[in-house]
Structure formats: structure tokens, C-alpha cells
Amino acid sequence: MKSHRSLLAGLTFALIPCAAVCAQSDIPIQFMVRDTGWTISVGMRASSSLAEVKFGRLGTVPAGVTVDLTSNQRVYDNGQMLVDSARATEKDANGNVTTTPFGRYQLSLNNADGVPFVAGDFVAYTPGFTREWAYATQDQVTSDGRVGMSIFSARSDGAGAVVDGDSGGGVEVSLGRRLGRIGNRIEWGINGSVGLTDFNRKTSGEVRSTLSVQTDFYRTFGGVVPDAPYTASSFRDLVDGNGVLVTAQGFETTTLLNETSTGRVTTATAGAAVIDGNWKIKGAYYLVRVGPSLRAKLSERLAMSVSAGFAGAYVGSTYTAAESLRIAGASRTIDVKEEADSSEFIAGYYAEAVGEFWFTPRTSLYAGLSYERLGEYEQILGGRTAEIDLGGSAGIRVGITTRF
């Protein structure tokens, strides 16, 4: 679209110096080309009330992750659970596990004098339980001592926003053909034009949607849940009987978590999801107009022309939505950004009135008023809607016309 707009603008400014040359009074009229009844005009247009957009069904944020309860790695929006395996320090040379489930084991090293010392004291590997897990907030702990880990998503409750039309500009090229005369002062014929206009409508804000929560529950060994936020494996400093530091972070304090979920619960609460969003429709359209015209000569240099008829717009637009679901206690904001393109042909009608100043028999400057009425179309993005109404727009046209 940008390259086409540049081409039309280039044609506008290319004709201006040509018209200036033709306007010089010392060019004999006989050197001008014969009047064939054709005219070409290139100009600019400014319009108001372009492209009102009604955004609908806002606030849809799909789940950012999925969890398979049979997988070895389960990542939630407010926690995680990784299936455990024996560490290298828990195995002998043949790969056999040497530690006792639910117990502890120590790692011994020699100091610089060759004297052995306990360098670490760790929780042993226990099949069916994990030392690699985390949760975010205290309200994930149930009254019976389980830990709930959840995936969040949002479904629109029908929130919407309206962005009114605004002024805009564009370029256009017109071609006219005189078909006949009525007396010496009135001509009738047909006009056709093509122009390019762009639009950009956007809005942002907070909307409420239905909050969907899928929660899997896990039980800790011994029924004791460490305070949130908690990430395992966890450690503290290892000290000797005299309180002297032996190894920093050398004593493991991990609470074991059962790798098997005790159940899954899914809930949906209307209006509980708070979503920050940005929504935008950006596009452009080619406006084609075809209709009969009538021109009246008011004086030697002044004329007035009117035209009305069919208007059609080939519209291309891009719908962009960026939404963020904020959840208290979630370890991250759940974000979604989607984009889709659409194109439509919209039919309508136009009318215009133009004043002309002919500073040579072949070249004039023009200025006038125009009105177009076009229809609307709908664009859908991930369940969200956008109704783009090109509607009615009144505008000003200025430019240059030459006969050939």
C-alpha cells in the first residue's frame, strides 16, 4: 500500500511543473495538443469520519501451557513438578542406587591434610516422590495439606470498545471523458477515479472475562507443606557441632512431593479475570468512483462541475490484539498476541461538486467537496470481532487537471 501511495503522490507533483509550463502566456495556442474531450486530474483529498471500528468479544486469553499428568515435566502458571531420579552421588560404580528411600545420605571429602570430612548432607532419592518442585503462594495449600498447581485462561464475557472515525488523507487520480454539449456553456460526460486512503484505529484498557482454572493437587511426604514461595531442591548451610560452617548450602532441607496427582479440578468464574489489552485495526483502501458528470462554464476561466454515481472500496486491514491476564499469585503474567489480515470489497455511492480555475485552455486547478457512503465488514481474530464501518465521509479535494 505504501508504494502505491508514493506512486500516486509522485504523479501529482510531476504534473504540477508541466502545468506551470503550459500556463506561460507566450506559448502559442496552436502548439497545444488537439482537445479530444479527455481530462486527467491528479490531486489530494482530506476526509473526515473515516472507518469507525467496534471491537467485540474482547478478553480471550488461552492457556499458555498444557499439562499431561503422565509426563516427567509438568509446568504450571504457579508452580512445577519434575519427576525425580537418583543423583550421581547416590550410585555406585555399576550405576546401582546406594541410598535408602525416605532417608538421607552424606558426601565425604578429604581436606588439604587428607583428613575426611562431611561436605554435604542430602535427602535421598525416593521412587514416586520428587525433590524438584515449586509453588508460588500460600493460598495454593488446601485445608487437608495438599498443594494445588494451576493453569489459567480467560474466555470473553462480551466486553467491547468503540473507536470513532477520524480525519484522514489520501491521493487520487481521475479520468474524465466529455460525451456531449448542451449549448455553449454546458458539457456532460463520465468520470472515473481511483484513490488510496489509509486508517489506523486502536484502543487499550482493562476488561473483565470469565476466569478458567485447571488445578492439579499433590501431597507432600509427611503432610507438611513449607511456607510459600517455595522451590525445591532447597538447602541451608552445613555446620558442625560447634556451629562452625563446614559447607555453604551443604545441608538439604527439601520436602518430598508425591509425583502422582491426587486429582484435577476445573472451575470457571464469570468476571474474575482481569485483562489488560491493546487492540488495533490498521488498513488502507482503494476507492474507485464511476459516474456521470456535468460541467458548466461560468466565465472564460471559471467552471463548476458536479458528479455522482457508484463508489467501491477494496479494503485490506490487519487486526492486532495483545492481551495480558493478571493472576494474583501466578508466577508470570499470561500474555497472548495475535494478528490476522483480511480484505473485502465494499460498495457504496458518491457525490461531488468541484470548482475549476482554467489558467490555460488546457490546464486548471480545482478544489471541491465530495461525499462517499460505503458499507461495513467484520474481521475476526481468535474469537474477537472488529466491525469496520467505512460509513459516510465528507472531504475536500484539491489538485490539477489537464486536457489532452
Secondary structure in CASP SS format (residue, H / E / C, confidence):
PFRMAT SS
TARGET T0000
AUTHOR 0000-0000-0000
METHOD secondary structure of the structure
MODEL  1
M C 1.00
K H 1.00
S H 1.00
H H 1.00
R H 1.00
S H 1.00
L H 1.00
L H 1.00
A H 1.00
G H 1.00
L H 1.00
T H 1.00
F H 1.00
A H 1.00
L H 1.00
I H 1.00
P H 1.00
C H 1.00
A H 1.00
A H 1.00
V H 1.00
C H 1.00
A C 1.00
Q C 1.00
S C 1.00
D C 1.00
I C 1.00
P C 1.00
I H 1.00
Q H 1.00
F H 1.00
M C 1.00
V C 1.00
R C 1.00
D C 1.00
T C 1.00
G C 1.00
W E 1.00
T E 1.00
I E 1.00
S E 1.00
V E 1.00
G E 1.00
M E 1.00
R E 1.00
A E 1.00
S E 1.00
S E 1.00
S E 1.00
L E 1.00
A C 1.00
E E 1.00
V E 1.00
K E 1.00
F E 1.00
G E 1.00
R E 1.00
L E 1.00
G C 1.00
T C 1.00
V E 1.00
P C 1.00
A C 1.00
G C 1.00
V C 1.00
T C 1.00
V C 1.00
D C 1.00
L C 1.00
T C 1.00
S C 1.00
N C 1.00
Q E 1.00
R E 1.00
V E 1.00
Y C 1.00
D C 1.00
N C 1.00
G E 1.00
Q E 1.00
M E 1.00
L E 1.00
V C 1.00
D C 1.00
S C 1.00
A C 1.00
R C 1.00
A H 1.00
T H 1.00
E H 1.00
K E 1.00
D C 1.00
A C 1.00
N C 1.00
G C 1.00
N C 1.00
V E 1.00
T C 1.00
T C 1.00
T C 1.00
P C 1.00
F C 1.00
G C 1.00
R E 1.00
Y E 1.00
Q E 1.00
L E 1.00
S E 1.00
L E 1.00
N E 1.00
N C 1.00
A C 1.00
D C 1.00
G C 1.00
V C 1.00
P E 1.00
F E 1.00
V E 1.00
A E 1.00
G E 1.00
D E 1.00
F E 1.00
V E 1.00
A C 1.00
Y C 1.00
T C 1.00
P C 1.00
G C 1.00
F E 1.00
T E 1.00
R C 1.00
E E 1.00
W E 1.00
A E 1.00
Y E 1.00
A C 1.00
T C 1.00
Q H 1.00
D H 1.00
Q H 1.00
V E 1.00
T C 1.00
S C 1.00
D C 1.00
G C 1.00
R E 1.00
V E 1.00
G E 1.00
M E 1.00
S E 1.00
I E 1.00
F E 1.00
S E 1.00
A E 1.00
R E 1.00
S E 1.00
D C 1.00
G C 1.00
A E 1.00
G E 1.00
A E 1.00
V E 1.00
V E 1.00
D C 1.00
G C 1.00
D E 1.00
S E 1.00
G E 1.00
G E 1.00
G E 1.00
V E 1.00
E E 1.00
V E 1.00
S E 1.00
L E 1.00
G E 1.00
R E 1.00
R E 1.00
L E 1.00
G E 1.00
R E 1.00
I E 1.00
G C 1.00
N C 1.00
R C 1.00
I E 1.00
E E 1.00
W E 1.00
G E 1.00
I E 1.00
N E 1.00
G E 1.00
S E 1.00
V E 1.00
G E 1.00
L E 1.00
T E 1.00
D E 1.00
F E 1.00
N E 1.00
R E 1.00
K E 1.00
T E 1.00
S E 1.00
G E 1.00
E E 1.00
V E 1.00
R E 1.00
S E 1.00
T E 1.00
L E 1.00
S E 1.00
V E 1.00
Q E 1.00
T E 1.00
D E 1.00
F E 1.00
Y E 1.00
R E 1.00
T E 1.00
F H 1.00
G H 1.00
G H 1.00
V C 1.00
V C 1.00
P C 1.00
D C 1.00
A C 1.00
P C 1.00
Y E 1.00
T E 1.00
A E 1.00
S C 1.00
S C 1.00
F E 1.00
R E 1.00
D E 1.00
L E 1.00
V E 1.00
D C 1.00
G C 1.00
N C 1.00
G C 1.00
V C 1.00
L E 1.00
V E 1.00
T E 1.00
A E 1.00
Q E 1.00
G E 1.00
F E 1.00
E E 1.00
T C 1.00
T C 1.00
T C 1.00
L C 1.00
L E 1.00
N E 1.00
E C 1.00
T C 1.00
S C 1.00
T C 1.00
G E 1.00
R E 1.00
V E 1.00
T E 1.00
T E 1.00
A E 1.00
T E 1.00
A E 1.00
G E 1.00
A E 1.00
A E 1.00
V E 1.00
I E 1.00
D E 1.00
G E 1.00
N E 1.00
W E 1.00
K E 1.00
I E 1.00
K E 1.00
G E 1.00
A E 1.00
Y E 1.00
Y E 1.00
L E 1.00
V E 1.00
R E 1.00
V E 1.00
G E 1.00
P E 1.00
S E 1.00
L E 1.00
R E 1.00
A E 1.00
K E 1.00
L C 1.00
S C 1.00
E C 1.00
R C 1.00
L E 1.00
A E 1.00
M E 1.00
S E 1.00
V E 1.00
S E 1.00
A E 1.00
G E 1.00
F E 1.00
A E 1.00
G E 1.00
A E 1.00
Y E 1.00
V E 1.00
G E 1.00
S E 1.00
T E 1.00
Y E 1.00
T E 1.00
A E 1.00
A E 1.00
E E 1.00
S E 1.00
L E 1.00
R E 1.00
I C 1.00
A C 1.00
G C 1.00
A C 1.00
S C 1.00
R C 1.00
T C 1.00
I E 1.00
D E 1.00
V E 1.00
K E 1.00
E E 1.00
E E 1.00
A E 1.00
D E 1.00
S E 1.00
S E 1.00
E E 1.00
F E 1.00
I E 1.00
A E 1.00
G E 1.00
Y E 1.00
Y E 1.00
A E 1.00
E E 1.00
A E 1.00
V E 1.00
G E 1.00
E E 1.00
F E 1.00
W E 1.00
F C 1.00
T C 1.00
P C 1.00
R C 1.00
T E 1.00
S E 1.00
L E 1.00
Y E 1.00
A E 1.00
G E 1.00
L E 1.00
S E 1.00
Y E 1.00
E E 1.00
R E 1.00
L E 1.00
G C 1.00
E E 1.00
Y E 1.00
E E 1.00
Q E 1.00
I E 1.00
L E 1.00
G C 1.00
G C 1.00
R E 1.00
T E 1.00
A E 1.00
E E 1.00
I E 1.00
D E 1.00
L C 1.00
G C 1.00
G E 1.00
S E 1.00
A E 1.00
G E 1.00
I E 1.00
R E 1.00
V E 1.00
G E 1.00
I E 1.00
T E 1.00
T E 1.00
R E 1.00
F C 1.00
END
